């Protein structure tokens, strides 16, 4: 039996189970680290005797370098109270268990793994998983491995051209209106149009502009990683017809520059997650299962 945590800025989804199809889950609102992790630990304590480990996919940035003194930390997040939080060490302390295996990665890498094992990327060695919601993040699988590098990738902060008609000043505290998240996360859409993004109808010009930015981001990602597929999840992607607009915008921006088999059919190249909003928790479960099994 494994535990899985999808650690998000608004909620921590905690799950436990012996198969990703049969997870018992709870959702805990994200408050201060101490308060939140106390409740997370309380969920797992009754299972500690049978639990083989817990996999955690976290919002970030996070430190994934196990040789680093801040391994397992959430590092430079602008989220109040959560900057430089020792997530793994605090959880371990609250569980009062020194030896339980813990696996740790970003929320988007976990979601990518979930889709690789059980969803829309099964059988693919190279793909990208994006989430577009409160923030924008992207996880890259290259040659069947996460790209960890010096740390993890941060595809939500790749710089984008600004649409000539867009006067919005941007939402990113680091890059304002110059990066993907600053221009195209859910709060950016709501601020730009002074209307909750959930209330903008499918034919509102907001969505053409949104697709224009997403298509531009996709050009950079395709040129950088030559993925076989790109999956777009997250709350913003619930908007009817948006994925199709992104396919059109990508084709417009890209101008057919690279040619390889996966790009021949944009319907299968740019897709929604097959696990819908469970990619992250299923992936966190797989993170620890694979670590414990030495896969
Ligand atoms: Zn940014």
Boltz pocket constraint, residues with backbone or C-beta under 6 A from the ligand:
constraints:
  - pocket:
      binder: B
      contacts: [[A, 156], [A, 157], [A, 172], [A, 173], [A, 174], [A, 175], [A, 176], [A, 179], [A, 180], [A, 181], [A, 182]]
      max_distance: 6.0
